[in-house]
Amino acid sequence: MTAPLTVLIVDDEPLARAGLAGLLARDADVEVVGECGDGRSAAERIRSLRPDLVILDVQMPEMNGFDVIRAVGPEQMPPVVFVTAYDRFAVKAFEVHALDYLLKPFDDERFLEAIDRAKRSIRQGGVDALSRRLLALLGQESARPSASPPDGSWLTRIVVKKPGSTFLLSVDDIDWIESADYCVRIHSRGKTHVVREAMTRLEQRLDPRRFFRAHRSGIVNLDRIKEVQPAFHGDLLLILHDGSQVKLSRSRRAALEERLGQGL
């Protein structure tokens, strides 16, 4: 009897990881050996577990899917099924170079089709060829233009549904955003609005010149930052004009300095 293929799931959204793990649990030919919510731990687990297959989210804060591949090394990286909400340019690259890719949102049938294709490819050999394809994909990704939303325009309004009503919130009025499991809390001019949207997907639709991922669970409007104060363990606190305090993780400090064009 052939041993099950070992699979590592990498996605920064807990609900997404749980959903993928639940689908894989139905397949006796695969065994989920781990789940990771960030790129750094993913690279470590890939090195230690050496899974047969990695389901890898591309867009993650601090260390994205491409960074994970670079950290592990394309030659040592197991076959990958990418999960992505990237634009058409990147999808073209995945079509050519990746073992498979899943474009969010995808249904159960599409996911299981990708897993079946992965199982066939791995069991037929050709891992060296997959490594060369990952190398080519990294080269193409490095050359791609600045990120832009799929339709070419950044989000300007967000639909907020309240009991008995729906209104449009201008992104100009957003102070900061925090993740809350399967949804986000948008803080705007002293009010908090809950929107059923994954943090990563919302981040991809916001203009990065105006909005910045300060830490794993927080996005801040750069125009709302009033001052920066030291916090514990090398972190910083971003003090907003309304008095809100948003943590800036140590690993994101250099990125913010680059965005602001000056040191903190």
LINGIPE-V618983 format. One record per backbone hydrogen bond with DSSP energy under -0.5 kcal/mol. CO is the residue of the C=O (numbers start at 1). NH is the residue of the N-H. If there is no record, write none. Layout:
co,nh
CO,NH
CO,NH
This chain:
co,nh
5,31
6,52
6,53
7,33
7,34
8,55
9,36
10,57
12,14
13,17
14,18
15,19
16,20
17,21
18,22
19,23
20,24
21,25
23,26
24,27
26,28
27,30
29,5
31,7
31,33
34,9
36,11
38,42
39,43
40,44
41,45
42,46
43,47
44,48
45,49
45,50
46,50
52,79
53,8
54,56
54,81
55,10
55,57
56,83
58,60
58,65
61,63
63,39
64,68
65,69
66,70
67,71
68,72
69,73
73,76
73,77
79,54
80,82
80,99
80,100
81,56
82,102
83,58
84,104
87,91
88,92
89,93
90,94
91,95
92,96
93,97
94,98
100,82
101,103
102,84
102,104
107,111
108,112
109,113
110,114
111,115
112,116
113,117
114,118
115,119
116,120
117,121
118,122
119,123
120,124
122,125
126,130
127,131
128,132
129,133
130,134
131,135
132,136
133,137
134,138
135,139
136,140
137,141
138,142
139,143
141,144
149,152
156,171
158,160
158,169
159,161
160,162
160,167
162,165
165,162
167,160
167,169
168,170
169,158
170,173
171,174
175,221
176,187
177,219
178,185
180,183
183,180
184,186
184,195
185,178
185,187
186,188
186,193
187,175
187,176
188,191
191,188
193,186
193,195
195,184
195,197
198,202
199,203
200,204
201,205
202,205
202,206
203,206
205,155
207,210
207,211
210,222
212,214
212,220
214,249
215,218
217,179
218,214
218,215
219,177
220,212
220,222
221,224
222,225
224,241
227,239
229,237
231,234
232,235
235,231
236,248
237,229
237,239
238,240
238,246
239,226
239,227
240,243
244,240
246,238
247,249
248,236
249,252
249,253
250,253
252,256
253,257
254,258
255,259
256,260
257,261
257,262
